[in-house]
Amino acid sequence: MSNNVSSLVACIEGSRDPSIDRLLRKRLAPGGVFCDVGANIGTYTIPASALVGDRGKVLAFEPHPRTLSYLQRNVALNGAANVVIIGKALGSEAGSVTLVFDPGNAGETHVKRSAGETGIAVDVTTLDEELHALGVDRVDYLKIDVEGFELSVLHGASRTITANPAMMIQLEMVAGHAAEYGVRLDDVSAFLRSYGLTAHTVTSDGDLVPASGFNGEIVWTRF
């Protein structure tokens, strides 16, 4: 996909994030359930599909029609029959939001941040409600990359977080993005800590170590 940083990095490096890729290979087992919120073109969805195998499942959420079409094509080309694609945004409640597409970098597509931005209306659901509708009662790994809208997604996933004590949650935590929605990274951290989760960064070998800060790719676990 042109003007897409994820596709460029994956093409050059072979992986969107080699450290996370190694973590997934260590922690995501056959039969597992992986939720990819902000799936983009499938740079996490496709590898996760191979790791969980035929007995597992990947739920890929990608609301923008153009990016969604590339995700659907990549899933089909890879024969990833265990992937369920949901063309909706996730948030704290059902409804709709305006999605702003950046033609210079599709990976920066985001929920409208200011009155001056224009975009398209897309449906919003919550992770809790969507999993219930799909009959999914277990999640092993939840990845969220929604350009600052992460706390809203987490609020809509409270039942899922409570019901899955062993679940790992990967967040792209960027202070500037969160601030566009009036959210501090400390707010996100406080929410997750209230569920007994602690923050980790990922080493180059794919191991978890306690995080010294909350900026960047952070993985939250209860262990």
N, C-alpha and C positions, 0 to 999 in steps of 0.2 A: 504494500500500500504506500503510495507516494506521500511525502510530508508526514511520516509517522516514525517517531524516534524509536518506538519499540521494535518495529519491523527492521529498521536500519541496524540497531544494536544486535538483534537476534541474528541477522544475516552475517554481520562481520564477526561477532564473538561466538556464535553458535548457541547463545543463551541470553535472555534479557537480563538476568542477574545470576552469574555463576555461583555465588555464595548461597543464594536462596535455592538454586537448583540442587546443590549438594545437600542442603538441609532437607529438602523434600525427598531426595533419594534415601536419606537415612530414616526419615520419620513417617513417610506416607506409604502405607503397606497395601498389598492387594486386598480388594474388598472395601477399601476406605471411601470416604465421602469428602470431596473437595468442593468448596464454594468459592467461585471467582467473581467478585463484585467489582465491576469496572474491567471486564474481560478484554476489552480492546480487540485485537485481531486474534487473540488466543495464545499469546506467548507463555502464559502460565497454564491455560486450559489444556493445550495439546500435550505437554509433558506430563501433567497430572493425570490425564486420561490413560496414558501408557502405564503409569505407576500403579494406579488403582485397579487396572485390568477389567476383565469382563464382569467380575462380581462387584466391582465398585461403581461409583457414579461421580460425575462432575457436573455441577450446576453453574452455568456461565451467564452472568447478567451483563448485558451491553445494550443500552437504550438508543444510541444514535443510529439511525437507519443506514447511513453509509458504512460506518464501522461494523455494524451488525452484519452487513452483507459479506464483508471480508471474513468475519469470524465464521459465518455459516459455511463459506467456501472452504476455509482452512480445515474446519472440522470434517467436512465431507471428503476433502482430498486425503486426509489422514485416516479415514475410515474409523473415526472415533465414535462408535455407536453408543458408548456409555456416557456421552455428553448430552445434557439437556440445556438448550439455549433459551434464555428468557429475555425478550426484547423490552425490558422495562428498567426504569431507574429504581433504586431503593432509597428509602428515607425513614422518617419516624412515624409516618402515617400515610395511608392511601390517598391518592389524589392525582395531581399533575404538577409538573414543574416546567419551566422553560430551560431548555438545554442549549448552551452556546457552543458552537463548533468553530474551532480555530483552523482555517484552511492551511495555515503555515505549520501546524503541528497538531494532528488529530488527537494525540495523546493528552493534550491540554483541554479537551472538551470538558465542560463543567456546567453545573447548575448555575443559573443566572445570579450574578453577584451584585449588580447595580442597575439602576433605572436606565442607564444609557446603553446597556447591552441588549442585543436582539438575538433571537434563536427560534427553536421550534418547541412546541408543546409535546411532552412525552408523559406516558403514564408512570405513576409511582406506586409501588407497593412496599410492604415491609418484609424483611427477611422472615420474620416469624410467620406471617400470614402466607407467604409464598411456599415455604417449606411445608406448612400444614396442608395447603392445597395440593401439593405434589406428593403428599404422603411420606415425606422424609422426616424421620425422627432422630437422626444422628448426623452429626457433622464432626469430622476429624480435624479439618483445617479450613480456616476462613481467611481469605485474602481480600483486603479492601483497599482500593486505590481509586479515589473519586475526587481528587483535586481539592481537598479541603472540606468536603462534605461528610467526612468520616464519622463525626460524632452523631449526626442525624441518622446515618445508617445503623450505628451501634444502638441508639435508642430504640430503633425498630427491630432489634435482634436480642432484646433482653431475655426473652423466654429461651431462645436458642443458647445463649451464653450460660444461663442457669442450668439447663438440662444436659449440657455437655461439659462436664468438669475436666475432661482430658483434651478438649479442643485447643488448638493453637490458633492465634489470631495474628495475622500479619497486616500491619498498617504502614502506608506511606505517610509519615508525619512530617509535614512541612509547615513551619510557623506562618509564613506569608500567605499560604493558601487558606489555612484555617481562619486566619484573621479576617479574610474577606467575608466570612459569615459571622463575625463577632465571637469567634471561638479561640481560646488559647490552647496550646498543647497541654498545659497543665489541666485544663478542663477534661480533655480526652483521657489523660492519665488518671485523673481522679475517678472518672467513671469506671474505668477498667479495674483500678485497684479496689473499688467498692465491691467487685465480684471476686476478689481474691486473686487477681491476675498480677503478675510481675513482668517487668520489661526486660527484654534481652536484645542484644545485637547479634549478628551472625558473623562468625569468623570466615576466613577464606576457605577453610576446610568444611564449612557447613555445620559447625558446632555453635551452641548458644552460650553466651556469656552475659553476665548482668550488665545492663545498659547504664552508662554514666550520664546520659542525657536522653532527650526524647525527640531528636530531630533526625529524620531519615527513615530507612526501613527498620521498623521495630517489630519484634515478634513477642507476643504476650502469651504467657502460659501460667498454669497453676503449679508447675513443678520446676 
